[in-house]
Amino acid sequence: MQGERAETAGQGDADEAATHAIVELAGRARASSRVLARATRAQKDGALVALADALVAASPEILAGNALDLERGRASGMSGGLLDRLALDDARIRAIADSLREVAALPDPIGAVVRGSTLANGLRLRQLRVPMGVIGVIYEARPNVTVDVAGLALKSGNAVLLRGGSAAESSNEAIIGTMRAALEAYGLPADLVQSIDEYGRAGARALMRARGHVDLVVPRGGAGLIQTVVRESRVPVIETGVGNCHVFVDSSAELDMALDIIINSKTHRVGVCNAAETLLVHADAADAFLPAALAELSQRGVRLHGDERTRSAAAAGIEVLEATHEDWATEYLDYEIAVRVVDDLDQALEHIREFSTGHTEAIVTSSLQAAERFTAEVDAAAVIVNASTRFTDGGQFGLGAELGISTQKLHARGPMGLEELTTTKWVVTGDGQIRS
């Protein structure tokens, strides 16, 4: 009992210390955001380019930190998909630096007029885009997210508190240190970008409870992380997406196109939320499509789970495990996929309604009627016709980068770019009007 009381007291002390620290960091972030509010677009864009150049120049230090993270990840048994998410190389660092330059080239959303009018009494109304303020982001094993979030926040006038998790701790330490130094060198406050990783889980809890100090929390990661934040946060949350994404091959699909799409959707990068996790095939296309599709997926190292009709269609030597209810509901984030033969479009839609997480759903079809019905009835942040699920991405959508893929329906849905990191305020201008 004494040990339990001591442990509880120790946890309480850690929580109290983390709470004080997060409040202080949030205050510094708020003060920094006020400085950023006075910056011109040219200054913000110049800072983004300076950050990009600094990251490329610091590649050796960043890669050294990333190597430590990868070593720890392998030792702890991290899956191949998560290791791929975590891994950096020179090309990936150049790519995340380029994403900052792309954000710099985008229009500045701050101050844009959403709508406006002049009332009969002469009052002039404008609804303007303004920054959220201080944004907390909690994510896992994704050092590229550190850069994407910082870049989007800077351009949209926000300051960020980042909890990147222990898996990417060394990578993020190098990246955030580089960005803070570059901001200071450019003449902007370093505290626009801050890490709370040193405070561990207690820091994450404090961030979620910092209502009044932090304006928004965005979780980005697996289902467990997201649901924990949604359940425990007292700060408003935008729920980002677990991606149990489906590709439905219709009876009228061009089969070569369908094969290319499912291979790309599943294997281009398996550890990301827009990778396909379930393949649905119309019964009329199954005999012609499935043997080749299963063989190609298997050859690329994908473990197959299928219903009885799928297993019957597999060529000799292609192992297809019996799919369970759990398989249909699983976001594998690895070289695995569930495959089902459905009787028709109705059954495909029913399956998607039951198991979709509302992220991305795709149909391959030559039927305009089927495509229109699919896009009308599927309830997801992105619905794709005749293309890979991998296109649901802020960079691919022309947003420069993304904070995450929102699967909720309030304020933001789909890839979250600059505009999704803003709110609005009304500016009312008069010349002495009073209300009677």
C-alpha positions as CSV (number, residue, x, y, z in Angstrom):
1,M,0.0,0.0,0.0
2,Q,2.8,2.4,0.9
3,G,4.4,1.7,-2.5
4,E,1.2,2.4,-4.3
5,R,0.7,5.7,-2.4
6,A,4.3,6.7,-3.2
7,E,3.8,5.9,-6.9
8,T,0.5,7.9,-7.0
9,A,2.2,10.8,-5.2
10,G,5.1,10.6,-7.6
11,Q,2.7,10.7,-10.6
12,G,0.9,13.6,-9.0
13,D,4.1,15.5,-8.7
14,A,5.0,14.8,-12.3
15,D,1.6,16.0,-13.5
16,E,1.8,19.2,-11.4
17,A,5.3,20.0,-12.7
18,A,4.2,19.3,-16.3
19,T,1.1,21.5,-15.9
20,H,3.2,24.4,-14.7
21,A,5.6,23.9,-17.6
22,I,2.9,23.6,-20.3
23,V,1.2,26.8,-19.1
24,E,4.5,28.6,-19.2
25,L,5.4,27.3,-22.7
26,A,1.9,28.2,-23.9
27,G,2.3,31.7,-22.6
28,R,5.6,32.1,-24.5
29,A,3.8,30.7,-27.6
30,R,1.0,33.2,-27.2
31,A,3.4,36.1,-26.9
32,S,5.3,34.9,-29.9
33,S,2.1,34.6,-32.0
34,R,1.4,38.3,-31.3
35,V,4.8,39.1,-32.8
36,L,4.0,36.9,-35.8
37,A,0.7,38.7,-36.2
38,R,2.6,41.8,-37.1
39,A,4.7,40.0,-39.8
40,T,4.0,40.6,-43.4
41,R,3.4,37.8,-45.9
42,A,6.9,38.5,-47.3
43,Q,8.4,38.1,-43.9
44,K,6.5,34.8,-43.2
45,D,7.4,33.4,-46.6
46,G,11.0,34.4,-46.2
47,A,11.1,32.6,-42.8
48,L,9.7,29.5,-44.4
49,V,12.4,29.5,-47.1
50,A,15.0,30.1,-44.4
51,L,13.7,27.1,-42.4
52,A,13.9,24.9,-45.5
53,D,17.5,25.9,-46.2
54,A,18.5,25.3,-42.6
55,L,17.0,21.8,-42.5
56,V,18.9,20.8,-45.6
57,A,22.1,22.2,-44.2
58,A,21.5,20.3,-41.0
59,S,20.9,17.0,-42.7
60,P,23.9,15.2,-41.1
61,E,22.7,16.1,-37.6
62,I,19.1,15.2,-38.3
63,L,20.1,11.9,-39.9
64,A,22.3,11.0,-36.9
65,G,19.4,11.6,-34.6
66,N,17.1,9.6,-36.9
67,A,19.6,6.7,-36.9
68,L,19.3,6.5,-33.1
69,D,15.5,6.5,-33.3
70,L,15.5,3.7,-35.9
71,E,18.0,1.6,-33.8
72,R,15.7,1.9,-30.8
73,G,12.6,1.1,-33.0
74,R,14.1,-2.1,-34.4
75,A,15.2,-3.2,-30.9
76,S,11.7,-2.7,-29.6
77,G,10.1,-4.7,-32.4
78,M,8.5,-1.7,-34.2
79,S,6.6,-2.9,-37.4
80,G,8.0,-2.3,-40.8
81,G,5.3,0.2,-41.6
82,L,6.1,2.3,-38.6
83,L,9.8,2.1,-39.2
84,D,9.1,3.4,-42.7
85,R,7.2,6.3,-41.3
86,L,10.0,7.1,-38.9
87,A,12.9,6.8,-41.4
88,L,14.6,9.8,-42.9
89,D,17.2,10.0,-45.6
90,D,18.7,12.9,-47.7
91,A,15.8,12.6,-50.2
92,R,13.1,12.8,-47.5
93,I,14.7,15.7,-45.8
94,R,14.9,17.6,-49.2
95,A,11.2,16.7,-49.7
96,I,10.1,18.1,-46.4
97,A,12.2,21.2,-47.0
98,D,10.5,21.5,-50.4
99,S,7.1,21.3,-48.7
100,L,8.0,24.4,-46.7
101,R,8.9,26.2,-50.0
102,E,5.5,25.1,-51.4
103,V,3.7,26.5,-48.4
104,A,5.6,29.8,-48.8
105,A,4.3,30.0,-52.4
106,L,0.6,29.6,-51.3
107,P,-1.7,32.6,-50.7
108,D,-1.7,33.9,-47.2
109,P,-5.1,33.1,-45.6
110,I,-4.8,35.7,-42.8
111,G,-6.9,38.8,-43.4
112,A,-8.8,37.2,-46.3
113,V,-12.4,38.4,-46.4
114,V,-14.8,35.4,-46.1
115,R,-17.9,37.5,-46.6
116,G,-18.9,41.1,-46.1
117,S,-21.8,43.5,-46.6
118,T,-23.1,46.9,-45.8
119,L,-26.3,47.1,-43.7
120,A,-29.1,49.5,-44.3
121,N,-27.9,51.6,-41.3
122,G,-24.5,52.0,-43.0
123,L,-22.6,49.6,-40.8
124,R,-19.9,47.8,-42.9
125,L,-19.3,44.2,-42.0
126,R,-16.4,42.0,-42.8
127,Q,-15.7,38.4,-41.7
128,L,-11.9,37.9,-41.8
129,R,-9.7,34.9,-41.4
130,V,-7.5,35.1,-38.3
131,P,-5.1,32.6,-36.7
132,M,-6.3,30.0,-34.2
133,G,-3.5,31.1,-31.8
134,V,-1.7,28.3,-30.0
135,I,-2.1,24.8,-31.4
136,G,-1.0,21.6,-29.7
137,V,-0.2,18.6,-31.8
138,I,0.3,15.1,-30.4
139,Y,1.7,12.5,-32.9
140,E,3.8,9.4,-33.2
141,A,7.0,8.4,-35.0
142,R,6.6,11.0,-37.8
143,P,9.5,13.5,-38.0
144,N,8.1,14.9,-41.2
145,V,5.0,16.0,-39.4
146,T,7.2,18.2,-37.2
147,V,8.2,20.2,-40.2
148,D,4.8,20.2,-41.9
149,V,3.0,21.4,-38.7
150,A,5.6,24.1,-38.0
151,G,5.4,25.4,-41.6
152,L,1.6,25.5,-41.8
153,A,1.4,27.1,-38.4
154,L,4.0,29.8,-39.3
155,K,2.2,30.7,-42.5
156,S,-1.2,30.8,-40.8
157,G,0.0,33.0,-37.9
158,N,-0.1,30.3,-35.2
159,A,2.4,29.1,-32.6
160,V,2.7,25.3,-32.0
161,L,3.5,23.0,-29.0
162,L,4.7,19.7,-30.3
163,R,4.5,16.3,-28.6
164,G,6.2,14.0,-31.1
165,G,6.6,11.0,-28.9
166,S,9.6,8.9,-27.7
167,A,9.9,6.9,-30.9
168,A,11.1,10.0,-32.9
169,E,12.7,11.9,-30.0
170,S,16.2,12.2,-31.3
171,S,15.0,13.1,-34.8
172,N,12.6,15.8,-33.5
173,E,15.2,17.2,-31.1
174,A,17.5,17.9,-34.1
175,I,14.7,19.2,-36.4
176,I,13.1,21.5,-33.8
177,G,16.5,22.8,-32.7
178,T,17.3,23.6,-36.3
179,M,14.0,25.4,-36.9
180,R,14.2,27.4,-33.7
181,A,17.7,28.6,-34.5
182,A,16.6,29.5,-38.0
183,L,13.6,31.5,-36.8
184,E,15.8,33.5,-34.4
185,A,18.4,34.2,-37.1
186,Y,15.6,35.4,-39.3
187,G,14.2,37.8,-36.6
188,L,11.2,35.8,-35.4
189,P,10.7,34.3,-32.0
190,A,12.0,30.8,-31.6
191,D,9.1,30.1,-29.3
192,L,6.8,29.9,-32.3
193,V,7.9,26.2,-32.4
194,Q,8.3,24.4,-29.1
195,S,8.6,20.7,-28.1
196,I,7.1,19.3,-24.9
197,D,8.6,15.9,-25.3
198,E,10.8,16.3,-22.3
199,Y,7.7,16.2,-20.1
200,G,6.6,12.8,-21.5
201,R,3.1,11.5,-21.0
202,A,2.5,13.9,-18.2
203,G,3.2,16.8,-20.6
204,A,0.7,15.3,-23.1
205,R,-1.9,15.2,-20.4
206,A,-1.2,18.7,-19.4
207,L,-1.4,19.9,-23.0
208,M,-4.9,18.3,-23.3
209,R,-6.0,20.0,-20.1
210,A,-4.6,23.5,-20.9
211,R,-8.0,25.0,-21.8
212,G,-7.6,28.8,-21.9
213,H,-3.9,28.5,-22.7
214,V,-4.0,26.3,-25.8
215,D,-6.7,27.0,-28.4
216,L,-6.7,23.7,-30.3
217,V,-5.3,20.2,-30.0
218,V,-4.8,17.9,-33.0
219,P,-3.9,14.2,-32.5
220,R,-2.2,12.4,-35.4
221,G,-1.5,8.7,-35.1
222,G,-3.1,5.4,-34.4
223,A,-6.6,4.8,-33.2
224,G,-5.5,4.5,-29.5
225,L,-3.8,7.8,-29.5
226,I,-6.6,9.6,-31.3
227,Q,-9.3,8.2,-29.0
228,T,-7.3,9.0,-25.9
229,V,-7.0,12.6,-26.9
230,V,-10.7,12.9,-28.0
231,R,-11.8,11.3,-24.7
232,E,-9.5,13.2,-22.3
233,S,-8.9,16.6,-23.8
234,R,-10.5,19.7,-22.3
235,V,-9.1,21.7,-25.2
236,P,-11.1,21.6,-28.4
237,V,-10.0,18.8,-30.6
238,I,-10.0,18.2,-34.4
239,E,-10.1,14.4,-34.8
240,T,-7.8,13.1,-37.5
241,G,-8.2,9.9,-39.2
242,V,-7.6,6.3,-38.7
243,G,-7.6,5.1,-42.3
244,N,-9.4,1.8,-42.9
245,C,-9.6,2.7,-46.6
246,H,-11.3,0.5,-49.2
247,V,-10.9,0.0,-53.0
248,F,-14.0,-1.4,-54.7
249,V,-13.4,-2.9,-58.2
250,D,-16.8,-2.7,-60.0
251,S,-18.0,-5.2,-62.6
252,S,-17.3,-2.6,-65.4
253,A,-13.8,-1.7,-64.2
254,E,-10.9,-1.7,-66.6
255,L,-8.9,-4.5,-65.0
256,D,-5.4,-3.4,-65.8
257,M,-6.3,0.0,-64.3
258,A,-7.8,-1.6,-61.3
259,L,-4.7,-3.7,-60.7
260,D,-2.4,-0.7,-60.9
261,I,-4.7,1.2,-58.5
262,I,-4.9,-1.5,-55.8
263,I,-1.1,-2.2,-56.0
264,N,-0.3,1.5,-55.6
265,S,-3.0,2.1,-52.9
266,K,-1.6,-0.8,-50.8
267,T,2.1,-1.0,-51.4
268,H,3.3,2.6,-52.3
269,R,3.7,3.2,-48.6
270,V,2.0,0.8,-46.2
271,G,2.4,2.7,-43.0
272,V,0.3,5.7,-43.9
273,C,-3.3,6.4,-43.2
274,N,-4.3,6.7,-46.9
275,A,-3.1,3.2,-47.8
276,A,-5.8,0.7,-48.8
277,E,-6.6,-1.9,-46.2
278,T,-9.5,-3.7,-47.8
279,L,-10.1,-4.7,-51.4
280,L,-13.7,-5.3,-52.5
281,V,-14.3,-7.0,-55.9
282,H,-17.7,-7.3,-57.7
283,A,-18.6,-11.0,-58.2
284,D,-18.8,-10.5,-62.0
285,A,-15.2,-9.3,-62.1
286,A,-13.8,-11.8,-59.5
287,D,-12.7,-14.6,-61.9
288,A,-11.0,-12.3,-64.3
289,F,-9.4,-10.0,-61.7
290,L,-8.7,-11.8,-58.5
291,P,-6.1,-14.4,-59.5
292,A,-3.7,-11.8,-61.0
293,A,-4.4,-9.3,-58.2
294,L,-3.8,-11.8,-55.4
295,A,-0.6,-13.1,-57.1
296,E,0.8,-9.5,-57.6
297,L,0.0,-8.5,-54.0
298,S,1.6,-11.7,-52.7
299,Q,4.7,-11.3,-54.9
300,R,5.1,-7.8,-53.3
301,G,5.1,-9.3,-49.8
302,V,1.5,-8.5,-48.9
303,R,-0.1,-11.0,-46.5
304,L,-3.6,-11.8,-47.8
305,H,-6.8,-12.3,-45.7
306,G,-9.9,-13.3,-47.7
307,D,-13.4,-14.6,-47.6
308,E,-14.3,-18.0,-49.0
309,R,-14.8,-16.8,-52.6
310,T,-11.5,-14.9,-52.6
311,R,-9.7,-18.0,-51.3
312,S,-11.3,-20.1,-54.0
313,A,-10.1,-17.6,-56.7
314,A,-6.5,-17.7,-55.6
315,A,-4.1,-19.4,-57.9
316,A,-2.2,-22.5,-56.7
317,G,0.6,-21.6,-54.3
318,I,-1.0,-18.2,-53.2
319,E,-1.8,-18.3,-49.5
320,V,-4.9,-16.5,-48.5
321,L,-5.8,-16.7,-44.8
322,E,-9.4,-16.8,-43.7
323,A,-10.6,-13.3,-43.1
324,T,-12.4,-12.6,-39.8
325,H,-14.6,-9.7,-38.7
326,E,-11.6,-8.2,-37.1
327,D,-9.7,-8.2,-40.4
328,W,-12.5,-6.1,-42.1
329,A,-12.2,-3.6,-39.2
330,T,-8.3,-3.4,-39.1
331,E,-6.1,-0.6,-40.2
332,Y,-3.0,-2.8,-40.8
333,L,-0.4,-0.1,-41.6
334,D,1.7,-2.9,-42.9
335,Y,2.0,-5.4,-45.8
336,E,-1.4,-6.9,-45.1
337,I,-4.8,-6.6,-46.8
338,A,-8.3,-8.0,-46.5
339,V,-10.1,-9.1,-49.7
340,R,-13.8,-9.8,-50.2
341,V,-16.0,-10.6,-53.1
342,V,-19.3,-8.8,-53.0
343,D,-22.4,-9.5,-55.0
344,D,-23.0,-6.0,-56.3
345,L,-22.6,-2.3,-55.6
346,D,-25.2,-2.5,-52.8
347,Q,-23.2,-5.0,-50.9
348,A,-20.0,-3.0,-51.4
349,L,-21.6,0.1,-50.0
350,E,-23.0,-1.8,-47.1
351,H,-19.6,-3.2,-46.2
352,I,-18.0,0.3,-46.4
353,R,-20.8,1.8,-44.2
354,E,-20.1,-0.8,-41.6
355,F,-16.3,-0.7,-41.5
356,S,-15.1,2.6,-43.0
357,T,-13.4,5.1,-40.7
358,G,-14.5,7.9,-42.9
359,H,-11.0,8.6,-44.4
360,T,-10.8,7.7,-48.0
361,E,-12.9,5.3,-50.2
362,A,-12.2,4.5,-53.8
363,I,-14.2,2.9,-56.7
364,V,-12.7,1.7,-60.0
365,T,-15.5,1.6,-62.6
366,S,-16.4,2.5,-66.2
367,S,-20.0,3.2,-65.2
368,L,-21.0,6.8,-64.7
369,Q,-24.1,5.7,-62.8
370,A,-22.0,3.5,-60.4
371,A,-19.5,6.3,-59.9
372,E,-22.2,8.9,-59.1
373,R,-24.0,6.6,-56.7
374,F,-20.7,5.7,-54.9
375,T,-19.7,9.4,-54.5
376,A,-23.2,10.3,-53.3
377,E,-23.6,7.5,-50.8
378,V,-20.2,7.0,-49.3
379,D,-19.6,9.1,-46.2
380,A,-15.9,9.9,-46.1
381,A,-13.5,12.8,-46.1
382,A,-12.4,11.8,-49.6
383,V,-14.2,9.7,-52.2
384,I,-12.0,8.8,-55.2
385,V,-13.1,7.5,-58.7
386,N,-10.5,5.6,-60.8
387,A,-7.4,6.7,-58.9
388,S,-5.3,5.6,-55.9
389,T,-6.3,6.2,-52.3
390,R,-2.7,7.6,-51.8
391,F,-3.8,10.9,-53.3
392,T,-5.6,12.0,-50.2
393,D,-2.8,14.1,-49.0
394,G,-2.3,17.8,-48.4
395,G,0.7,18.0,-50.7
396,Q,-1.1,16.1,-53.5
397,F,-4.1,18.3,-53.1
398,G,-2.0,21.4,-53.6
399,L,-2.2,22.5,-50.0
400,G,1.6,22.5,-49.7
401,A,1.5,20.2,-46.6
402,E,-1.1,19.0,-44.1
403,L,-1.6,19.0,-40.4
404,G,-3.5,15.8,-40.8
405,I,-6.5,14.3,-42.4
406,S,-9.6,15.3,-40.5
407,T,-12.4,12.6,-40.4
408,Q,-14.8,14.7,-38.3
409,K,-17.3,17.1,-39.8
410,L,-17.0,20.3,-37.9
411,H,-14.8,23.1,-39.1
412,A,-12.4,21.0,-41.1
413,R,-12.7,17.7,-43.1
414,G,-10.1,16.0,-45.2
415,P,-6.5,17.2,-45.5
416,M,-6.0,20.2,-43.2
417,G,-4.0,23.0,-44.8
418,L,-3.7,26.7,-44.1
419,E,-7.3,27.7,-44.1
420,E,-8.2,24.8,-41.7
421,L,-5.7,26.4,-39.1
422,T,-7.7,29.7,-39.1
423,T,-10.9,30.8,-37.5
424,T,-12.7,34.1,-38.2
425,K,-13.7,37.3,-36.6
426,W,-16.2,40.0,-37.5
427,V,-14.9,43.5,-38.1
428,V,-17.7,46.1,-37.9
429,T,-17.1,49.7,-39.0
430,G,-19.5,52.5,-38.5
431,D,-19.7,56.3,-38.2
432,G,-21.6,56.7,-35.0
433,Q,-24.5,54.3,-35.3
434,I,-26.3,53.3,-32.1
435,R,-28.9,50.6,-31.7
436,S,-32.5,51.8,-31.0
